[in-house]
Amino acid sequence: MLAGLMLALPGPVLAAQKIEFWTMSLKPKFIPYFQELVRQYEAKHPGVKIEWVDFPWDILQLKLITAIAAGRPPALVNLSVPWAEEMARDGLLEPVDQWLAVPGRAPDYTDAALADLRFNGKVYGFPHYSNVNVIAYNRSILAATGHVKAPENMDQLLALAVMISARTGKPGYAPALGKIDGFLMQQGLALVSDGKAVFNSPAHVSLIRKLAATYKAGGLLKDKLFAEDNFPAVVDAYLGGRLGLMVSAPTAIRRIQTDAPEIYAQTGIFPVPAGPTGINDGGWMFHFAIPKGVKKSELPTIAEFARFLTGENNQLAFAKMAGVMPTTKQALAHPYFRILPEQTGAAEQALNVAANSMNSARSLYVAGIDDYDELRRFLVKAVEAGVTGKRDIQEALDEAVLIWNRKLHRRAHS
């Protein structure tokens, strides 16, 4: 009788595995997108419970470090590449190489996206979205130069800017010189080598001299040229027909279409020259990382959800909604990016050109330096003094290098 009663008792109910994933600054715009994504996944995986948490970007990193220290990290967290590099260096993230694809298949993420997240030979995240710049050009302004060919390198781009100025009196190009570090790296010029600043080399000086010559000839837009963010000034100038070439992500082309239809009708698209590095400009990738402290037994389930979260279909849907570029090869091969309608406008052309550049779009930054923003300001001031003719370029860069190296030396011996 007792045995019969024991057989009739219900067995233990297995609790659903909870996967908590964090994003940064995606509410409220993307609430419907993520709610539907969670609903779909839970419907197909009844043993898994998904919880989405969104934090403002400026507090997410502190929240994450606190959660890891307390032994209660989320399963997945949305990070930028520099944050991931720093946290991987400090041992706060799990490498995910073995989880990037189902067994027997190669990962679908682009080579550039995986390279962005590869630190010391291991990959530390599932790529989600990125971007890459294109060149929007004003056909009527360019026609005045008699030149309609895409520039193939920086020298040609600067020469075209000068030509536009000479023929029209308008600046041709508006580089983001407040972010001169990325500009230099994209041209294959390192800022730091073997722990020392090296941006006063003959090659660095030569490039800054070319910028100075272009500036003197009126080829560069002077509005906010050395500001940390000169993009609003660049867009305003292009919208007003005061700028020949605008380097931007494809999303800016939609703004032109909305705010200045007459300028949009005159807009064509060139790719941005990849430069000697083969790296395309404008990549700033976000991804999902697995923090340290997650239970090893839960990793397969977390990885399966991460692949779903960053898979082809969901990346494509998010890219369309957010105006960004996906980081999977299959999403980038979708007709949305590849097939141009008969009456193709600049916005569609921009997506097509960007998709062709995404496999070499990298996040360019200087890793491993404390107080880096302060150091960069010294570099920007030196470049500004040199480009505007206020100081000798070599002397200005030499002085900035000395400041950098004093700080780098103190850090290395502290």
N, C-alpha and C positions, 0 to 999 in steps of 0.2 A: 504494500500500500504506500509506504513511504517512498519507495523507489519510483512508483507511478506518479506521486505528487512532484517529485523532483524532476521527472521528465517533462511534466506539464509546465514547469516554471519557465518564463521567457529567458532567453540568453541575454548577455550584456549587449547594450546598444552601443555601437561604435560611433563615436563623435566624428562629425565631418571635419576634415582638415581645413583650417582657416588660413587663407592667404591674404595678407594685408599688403597692399601696394600703395606707395606714396608718389604723388606728382607735385609739380611746383607751378602755382599760379595758373591753373587751368579751369578753375571755377570763376564765374558761373557759365561761361560760354560753352564749355564742353560737358556739362552735366548730362544732357540727353545722350551724347555719344558714349560716355563711359557707363552710364546706367544700362544702356542696351547691350553693350559689350559684356558687362557682368551677367546680365540676364541670360544671354546666349550661352555663356560658358557654364554657368551653374546648371542650366537645363540639360546640358550634355554630360555634366560631371556631377551627379547628385551627391557624391561623397566629398565635394569641395565647396567651401563657403568663401566667397570673395568679398573683401572689404576695401573700398577705395577711400583714401584720405588725401586731401589736397592742402598744401601749405604755401603761403607766400614765399617767393624765391629767396627773400633775404633772411628767413628764419629756418628754412628747411635743413641746411647743413648743421646748424646747432642742434636742432631737434633730433637729427639722425645720430650725431655723435653721442648725445645724451642717452638715446635709446640703446645704442650699442653698448655703452658703458654700463647701463642698467641691466643688460642681458635680455632686453626685449626689443630687438630690432624688427623692422618690417621685413617681409619676405623679399620685396623688390622696392627699389627707390629710383626715382627719376633724377639723373645727374647730368651736368655738363662734362665735357672731356677733361678740362683742367681740374675740376673737383675730383673726378674719378682718379686721375693720375696721382693727386696728392693723397687721397685716401688709400689707394692701392699701395703707395709707397709706405704709408704708415700701418699697413697690415689690417685695414678695416674692411676690405672687400674680398669676396670669394672669386677666384678665377673660374671662368665658365666655359672654357674650351670644349670640354666633353659634352656640354649641354646645348651647344649652339644649333644642333640639328638632330633629328631623330637618327638612330643608328643606321648606318649604311647609306646615308645621304650627305651631300656636302651642304654647308651653310648657304643660305640664299642671300645673305647680306653682301653688299658691295665690298670689294677689296679695300677701298679707302675707309669705309666705316669700320671694318675690323682692324685696320692699321691704326686708326685713331685710338682704339681701346686696347692696343697691345703694348703692355709695359713689361720690360724684362722678359719678353718671350711668351707672355701669357695674356689672354684676352679677359677683360674685366667687365663685360656687360653685353647686353643684347641691344644692338642699334635700333633706334626708333625713328627719328626724323632729323633732317639737316637742311641745308640750303646751299646755293652756289650762285655767284653773281653772273650776270650777263651785261652786255653793253646795249643800252637803248640809244639810238641816234636819231636826230632830227634830220629827215631827208632833205628838207629845203635848205637847211644850214650846210649840210654836207655837200649838196649839189653845187654850192657856190665855190667849193674847193676843186671840183672836178674829180674828186676821189671817192670811190664807193666801195673800196675793198676793205675787208676786215683786217685790222692790225694783227700781225703775227707774233709780235713781241713788244716789250715795253718801249724800246727805242722807236718803233713805228707808231705806237700809241701817242707818245709824246710829240713826235714829228707831226702827226695828224692834228693834235691840239694846237700846235703853233700855226699850222696851215689854216685852220679854222679862224684863229684870231687874226691872222694877216689878211684874210679875204673878207671877213664879216665884222671884225671889231668885237666879236664875242668870244669868251673863253671856250675852249674845247673840252676840257677835262677837269674833274674835281676829285682827286684822290683823297682818301681819308688819312691825311698826314698826322692827325692826332693819334692814329694807330700805326705809326711808322714801323713799329716792331714787326707786325704781320706783313706789311708791305715789303720790308727788307727780306724776311724769311721766304716769302713767296718767290722772290727773285734769287733765292739760293744763297743769301747772305746771312750767316749766323750772327747772333748778338753776343753769345757767350760760348767759349770753347775752353775745355779743361779748367773750368771754374773761374775764368777771367773774361772780362768784356773785350770784344774784338771789333767793335763796329766803327773803328777809325782806320781800317785797312784801306789800301788804295782802291779796292773794288767798291767799298762803301762810299768813300769820298767821291768816286767817279759817278755813282748813281745819284747822289745828292746834288752834284754839280749839274747833272742833266735836268734834275727837277728845278734847280735854280735858273738855268737857262730858259726853261719853258715858262717859268714864272715871270721872268724879266720880259719875255716876248709876249706876255698877255695870254698865254695858253692855258693857265690854271685859273679856275674860279677862286677869287680871293675871299668870298664870304665864308667865314668860319672854317677856313682851310685847315687850321691847326687845332680846332676844337676837338674834344674827346668824341663828340658825336656831331659830325657836320652834315648828316643825312637830311635833316629837315631843310637846311639851306640849299642843299643840292636839288632836292625835289622841287622846291619853290622856284629855283632858277630854271629848271627844265620845263616845269609847267608854264612858266612865263615866257618861254621861247628865248631865254637868255643864255642857254648852255647847249653846246653841240652834242656832247656825249654824256650819258649818265650811267655810271656803273652801279648796279643794284641787284637785289634778288627779284625774281619774277613777280612777287606780290606788288611791288611798286608800280609795275606796268598797269595793273588794274586800277590803281589810284589815278594814274594819268587818264585812263579811259573814262573814269567817273568825273574827275575834276576839270579836265581840259580836253574835251573831245576833238577839238581842232588840232591840238598838238599830237594827240593819240593817232589821228589819221595820218600824220606825217612821220610816225615813229617806225623805224625798222630795228632789227635786233642782230647784233654780232655776238659771238662768244668772246669771253675775256681771254686774252692770251695766257696759256698755262705757265709760260716762263721756263727758265732752265731747269727748274725743279720738277716739272711735269705736274705740279700741284695747281689745281684750279682755285680761284679766289672766292671767298665768301662762305666757306663751310664752317658751321658752328654746331656740331652735332649734339643731340641729347639722346639718352639711352636709359635702359633699366639695368641697374646693378643689384647684385645679391650681397647684402652686408654680412660681415663676420658675425657669428653667433647664432645664425640660423641652424636648426638641427639638420645634421647630415642626412637623416632618414627622410627628411621632407624635400630635399633638393630635387629629386626627379619630378615631383608634382609641381614644385615652384617653376622649374625649368619648362615644363609643358605649358603652364599658363603664360610664362614669359614669351615663348615662341608664338603662342596665340595672340598675345597682346601686340607683338611686333611683327606678326606675319603679314604676308602680301596683302590680303584683303583689308585688314584693319589699318595697315599703314597707308594704303591707297585712300581709304575713306577719311582718315585723319588728315592726310596731305591736302585733299580737296577742301576740307572744311577749314583748315588752319592756314592755307596758303603757303605750305612748306613743301619740301621735297622728300619723298620716301628714301629709305636706305636699303631696300631689297631689290635684287635684280629683276624679279618678276613684276613687282609693282612699277618699276621704271620702264619696263617693256610694254606696259598697258597702253592701249590706243589713246587714252586720255593725254598721254605725253607724246606718243609717236605718230599718230595719224592726224595730219593737218587738214581741216576742211577746205573747200574750194575758196571760200571768202575768208582766208586766214588773216586775223589781226595780229598785232604785236604781242598781245597777251598769250595767244596760243603758240606763236613763234618762240616766245621766251621760255615757255615750259619745255618745248622740244629741244631748244639749245641747252637748257639747264640739264635735262635728262641725259643728254650726250656727255655732259661734263661731270656727272655725279660720281663716276667711278674713280675720279681723281680729286674730289673735293675733300680737303682736310681741314681740321681745326688747327690753326697756327697760334702758338703761344709759347712763352718761355716758362719752363717747369722748374720747380724746386728752389725758388728764390722768395724769401720772406720780404714783405713790404715792396713787392714788385711794382705796384702802381706808382709809388713814390719815385722809384728809379726811372720808370718810363717817362715821367714828367721831365726829368733832366734831359733825357734823350730827345724828347719832342721840342724842348726849348732850344737845344743845340741845333736841331734840324731847322727849326723856324728861323733862328738867327742866320743860318747859312743860306737857306733858300731865299730869304727876303733881302740878302745882301748886307745885313747889319754886321756880320762877322765873317772872317775867313772860315771856310767850311772845315778845313783840317784842324784849325785851332779849336773851333767849337766842339768838334767830335772828340778831340784829344782830351779836352777838359771834362766832358761828360764821362768818358772812359775812366779817367782818374777817380771821379766820384763813385762810379759803379764799383771799381776795383777796391777802393777803400772799404766800402760796405760789404762786398763779397768776402774780402779778407777777414774782416771782423766776424762775419757770420761763420766762416770756416774754422775760426780759432776760438769761438766762444764756447 
